[in-house]
Amino acid sequence: MMDEPMTTPRDARADAAGVERQVARLLVLGTRLAVGLLAIGTALLLSAGISPLATDWPPLHLSSLLRDVVALRPEGFLWLGMIFTIATPLFRVVGSTLGFAAAGERRMVVLGIAVLVVITLAVFAGLLGG
Amino acid sequence: MIVGLLLATGGFGAGVFGSLLGLGGGVLIVPLLTVGFGLPFREAVGVSLVCVIVTSSAAAGVFLERHLANLRLGMVLEVFTATGALLGGLVAFLLPERVLAGLFAALLGYTAFTMVQRSRQGAAPVSGPSADDAGAVEPGVPSGPGEGPGAATAPTGQTLADQIAGPGYRPHRLPFGAVGSLGAGIVSALLGVGGGIVKVPLMHLVMGVPLKVATATSNMMIGVTAAASAIVYLLRGGIDPYVAGPTAVGVFVGAMVGSRVASRIDVRLLRILFVGVMAVTAVQMAVRALG
């Protein structure tokens, strides 16, 4: 008689708690990775004797990012750390959206997608203005 | 070497304070970098945005684990804060800063006054997220133990307000929340703050969310809000990695310390601290507006 799967309040609570746990883990891991990269970059910066305020900073070139990291240049770690920093809350939105999708909460999925659309527009706005 | 360490130390202080109050620390970082280190305002805003994302992400993980932040409410309002941040990033160089600073000072002053009034009336001094006045229990809202703010049930047929309800409270006046969040996003992008200084009173005073939940949820939302404008600043070459690195590392350590002690701090003390921060920031903004 009923084809659609039923979600009990207890199931929904368990699903939601699971999403929160996963998202929390994602945030902690992403932040540690980002700050780890920034800390390495800062250590390299200081050990190289570069004063943060007295030097023009190197521009961000995605094409040379990995090369700079391999060469242990501070800017490579600092730019990569900054990219991870900005990406971490976005990973949280993606993770939450996927979690809510798995829990069958369509309204929250739509909201998550809407946030990601705005972020995509911000990327275009930045690229066009740069 | 010394400058780098000073940047990290300043970031540490901003991280502790920002994490406790859901501010993201930008309110402290921008004056620190402009007044303390002589950075141009726009560069300070770019660095500050990176720092407030670190603050938010570090604290949000802890707040979510402890079920202090309302993930669903945050996702609803983030649509508007991110949109506001994008718009703010686009018009950052078009609007006179003095006008914005004056409006912001007036808003902060009014909000601080309102919060002080409510405390004096004894309407909301009870500690704990579920005991706050603004979150009086409404019929049909789950309030049992073990149900975090984001763990409200969401079966078919529930309204959005039902879906984002937490234990002991049900957010209301969502349209006001949406408009206010849009404004918070614009302020964040223009001034390099997380926007918590707008979002926390908005959620607490207007939407009826308990102060601790509002603080934690705001802290979680700051990351996405600041990311939307930080992307614009980053791609337009407005972020100095040499300054952002040490400052952000300091902010991270400070935010970790702050988030560990946040749940043990009495909400009344938090409110007094918050009012104090708003008053100081209002004076700063008024001075900037007057020239």
Interface residues (C-beta under 8 A of the other chain):
Chain A: T7 P9 A12 R13 A16 A17 V19 E20 R21 V23 A24 R25 L27 V28 G30 T31 A34 V35 L38 A39 G41 T42 L45 L46 G49 I50 S51 P52 L53 A54 T55 W57 P58 P59 L60 P74 E75 L78 W79 G81 M82 T85 I86 A87 T88 P89 L90 R92 V93 S96 A103 E105 R107 M108 L111 G112 A114 V115 V118 I119 L121 A122 V123 A125 G126 L127 G129 G130
Chain B: M1 V3 G4 L5 L7 A8 F37 G38 L39 V50 I53 V54 S56 S57 A58 A60 G61 V62 L64 E65 H67 L71 R72 M75 V76 E78 V79 A82 T83 A85 L86 G89 L90 P142 E147 G148 G150 A151 A152 T153 A154 P155 L160 Q163 G223 V224 A226 A227 A228 S229 A230 I231 V232 Y233 L234 L235 R236 G237 I239 D240 P241 Y242 V243 A244 G245 P246 A248 V249 F252
